[in-house]
Amino acid sequence: MRGDSGFPVRMRYSKRGKVRFVGHRDVARGFERAFRIVELPLAFTLGFSPRPKVSFGLALSVGHESDAEFLDVELREPIDLDGLPEALTGALPEGIVVTGVAALADRAPALQEAVTAVEWQIEVTAPDGDAPAPFVVARLAAATMAAPSVRVLRTRKGRETEADIRPALRRIDVLGASEHGVRLEVEVSTQPVGVRAGEVLAALGDELAERRVLRTGQWIERGGARLEPLAADPRGAVEARAS
């Protein structure tokens, strides 16, 4: 997607509510439709079946919500970014809100290569639906972080394998009781191998069940600096107005 002749733009968006059950392909189609509605001067790939030059960041599991999703789109020419978040939000499916845009420097690293850490808030319950005690969840979290190895099962292309996710676990903090359970704040590394929220929950044991997962942050770390993707390689940024 990167090139010197186009005008790359990075967008941050949230995905909340019923749209959390919409898969990635449908979200991508929703954005392409919104781009056409607002008449963005999209750059297209070459070849027999040209496609808009759009690339999304790290995948979000169906059923999970997020305040920190990102995509890059390349335009043929520079445009005024003022008002673009509001215009795109009005053309997108309900529940998807563009919260910021930034014009990228040429040849900025792609999102999937650059993001090194992800944060979630996870609300957990007991398997029977009852709310577990926060001290019980804290005990499980502490035991997981203290373990030298945390192995979970993964299924890839129909084959089940075992993986140690402990090197990717940065922290598991108990935020306290919620209306229906207990809220955790989790941070994981994304490289060399990503870890899903469900795998973190599996690592805590079968005493807990997932109720709600919200991705709250993604981070690009370089030379000791910790940057949000919208601010990592910008020519300039435009934040959406608070509603």
C-alpha positions in Angstrom: 0.0 0.0 0.0 2.9 2.3 0.6 4.1 4.6 -2.1 5.6 8.1 -2.7 3.0 9.4 -5.1 -0.2 8.9 -3.1 -1.6 10.5 0.1 -1.8 7.8 2.8 -4.3 8.5 5.7 -4.7 6.6 8.9 -8.0 6.4 10.7 -9.0 5.4 14.2 -12.5 4.1 14.8 -14.6 2.5 17.5 -16.9 -0.6 17.1 -19.6 -0.9 19.8 -23.0 -2.3 20.2 -24.7 -4.8 17.9 -22.1 -4.2 15.1 -19.7 -6.2 17.2 -21.2 -9.3 15.7 -20.4 -8.1 12.2 -17.3 -9.8 10.7 -14.2 -8.2 9.3 -15.2 -8.6 5.6 -18.5 -6.8 6.2 -16.8 -4.0 8.1 -14.4 -3.6 5.2 -17.2 -3.4 2.7 -19.0 -0.9 5.0 -15.9 1.4 4.9 -15.5 1.0 1.1 -19.1 2.1 0.7 -18.6 5.0 3.1 -15.5 6.1 1.1 -17.6 6.2 -2.0 -20.5 8.1 -0.3 -18.1 10.9 0.9 -16.4 10.8 -2.5 -12.8 10.2 -1.3 -10.3 10.2 -4.1 -9.2 6.6 -3.5 -6.1 5.2 -5.0 -6.6 1.7 -6.6 -4.4 -1.3 -7.1 -3.3 -2.2 -10.6 -4.4 -5.4 -12.4 -7.5 -7.1 -13.8 -9.6 -6.4 -10.7 -8.5 -3.1 -9.1 -9.3 -2.6 -5.4 -9.1 0.5 -3.2 -5.7 0.6 -1.4 -7.1 0.0 2.1 -5.3 -2.0 4.8 -6.7 -2.8 8.3 -4.8 -3.3 11.5 -4.9 -6.3 13.9 -8.0 -8.5 13.6 -10.8 -8.0 16.2 -12.7 -11.2 17.1 -16.4 -11.2 16.3 -18.4 -10.4 19.3 -15.7 -8.1 20.8 -16.0 -4.3 21.0 -13.3 -1.7 20.5 -12.4 1.9 21.0 -9.1 1.5 19.2 -9.4 0.1 15.7 -7.2 1.4 12.9 -7.0 1.3 9.1 -4.9 2.9 6.4 -6.2 4.2 3.1 -4.3 5.7 0.3 -5.7 8.6 -1.7 -4.7 9.9 -5.1 -4.2 13.4 -3.8 -4.2 15.4 -0.6 -7.6 16.5 0.9 -8.7 18.6 3.8 -9.2 16.2 6.7 -11.4 18.6 8.8 -14.8 17.1 9.1 -13.8 13.8 7.6 -14.4 11.8 10.8 -18.0 13.1 11.1 -18.7 12.6 7.4 -17.5 9.0 7.4 -19.3 8.2 10.6 -22.6 9.3 9.1 -22.0 6.9 6.1 -21.0 3.9 8.2 -23.1 1.2 9.9 -24.5 2.2 13.3 -22.0 1.5 16.0 -18.9 2.3 14.0 -17.6 5.8 14.7 -14.5 7.4 13.2 -12.8 9.1 16.1 -9.7 10.5 14.4 -7.7 10.8 11.2 -4.1 11.5 10.4 -2.2 12.1 7.1 0.7 9.7 7.2 4.3 10.3 6.2 5.3 8.5 3.0 6.3 4.9 3.5 5.0 4.7 7.1 5.2 1.2 8.4 2.0 -0.9 8.0 -0.2 -1.3 11.1 0.2 -5.0 11.4 3.9 -4.7 11.4 4.2 -1.7 13.6 1.8 -2.4 16.5 3.6 -4.1 19.3 1.1 -4.0 22.2 -2.7 -4.3 22.7 -4.8 -3.5 25.7 -8.3 -4.9 26.6 -10.8 -4.6 29.3 -12.4 -8.0 29.9 -15.5 -8.5 32.1 -15.7 -12.0 33.5 -18.3 -14.1 35.3 -18.4 -17.6 36.7 -19.5 -20.3 34.2 -22.9 -20.4 35.9 -23.4 -16.7 35.3 -22.8 -15.7 38.9 -20.4 -12.9 39.7 -17.1 -14.2 41.1 -15.4 -12.4 44.0 -12.8 -9.9 42.9 -10.2 -11.5 45.2 -10.7 -14.9 43.5 -10.1 -13.3 40.1 -7.0 -11.5 41.5 -5.6 -14.8 42.8 -6.0 -16.4 39.4 -4.4 -13.4 37.7 -1.5 -13.4 40.0 -0.9 -17.1 39.6 -1.0 -16.8 35.9 1.5 -13.9 35.8 3.8 -15.8 38.3 3.9 -19.0 36.2 7.0 -19.6 34.1 4.9 -21.0 31.3 1.2 -20.6 30.3 0.1 -23.1 27.7 -3.1 -22.9 25.8 -4.6 -24.8 22.9 -4.8 -23.3 19.4 -6.5 -24.5 16.3 -4.9 -23.6 13.0 -6.2 -25.0 9.7 -8.0 -27.8 11.5 -5.0 -28.8 13.6 -4.8 -28.4 17.3 -1.5 -27.3 18.8 -0.3 -26.1 22.2 1.4 -22.7 22.6 3.1 -20.9 25.5 1.6 -17.4 25.7 3.4 -16.4 28.9 6.1 -14.4 27.1 3.3 -12.2 25.6 1.5 -11.5 28.8 2.6 -8.1 30.1 0.0 -7.5 32.9 -3.4 -8.6 34.1 -4.9 -6.1 36.5 -8.2 -6.5 38.4 -10.1 -3.3 38.2 -12.9 -4.4 40.5 -16.4 -5.6 40.6 -18.9 -4.7 37.8 -22.6 -5.0 37.5 -22.4 -8.6 36.3 -18.9 -9.8 37.2 -15.4 -8.5 37.6 -13.5 -6.3 35.2 -9.9 -7.0 34.2 -7.4 -4.8 32.3 -5.0 -6.9 30.2 -2.0 -5.9 28.1 -0.3 -8.3 25.7 2.5 -8.1 23.2 1.6 -8.7 19.6 5.1 -9.8 18.4 6.4 -12.3 17.5 3.0 -14.0 17.9 -0.3 -12.3 18.9 -2.5 -13.4 21.8 -6.3 -13.3 21.8 -8.4 -12.1 24.7 -10.0 -15.6 24.8 -6.7 -17.2 25.2 -5.9 -15.0 28.1 -9.2 -16.0 29.7 -8.4 -19.7 29.0 -5.1 -19.2 30.7 -6.8 -18.0 33.9 -8.6 -21.4 34.1 -12.1 -22.8 33.8 -13.4 -20.9 36.9 -14.2 -17.8 34.7 -16.3 -17.1 31.6 -16.2 -14.2 29.2 -19.0 -11.7 29.4 -17.7 -8.7 27.5 -14.4 -7.8 25.8 -13.5 -4.2 24.9 -10.2 -3.4 23.1 -9.1 -0.1 24.7 -5.7 0.6 23.1 -3.1 -0.4 20.5 0.5 0.8 20.8 3.6 1.3 18.6 6.8 1.2 20.6 10.0 2.6 19.2 13.2 3.6 20.9 11.6 3.7 24.4 8.6 5.8 23.2 5.1 4.4 23.3 2.9 5.9 20.6 -0.8 5.5 19.6 -0.9 4.5 15.9 -2.6 7.7 14.9 0.3 9.7 16.3 3.2 7.4 15.3 3.9 8.7 11.7 1.6 11.6 11.0 1.9 14.7 8.9 -0.9 16.0 11.1 -3.9 14.7 13.0 -7.5 15.7 13.3 -9.4 14.5 16.4 -13.1 14.1 16.2 -15.2 16.5 18.3 -16.5 15.1 21.6 -20.2 14.5 21.3 
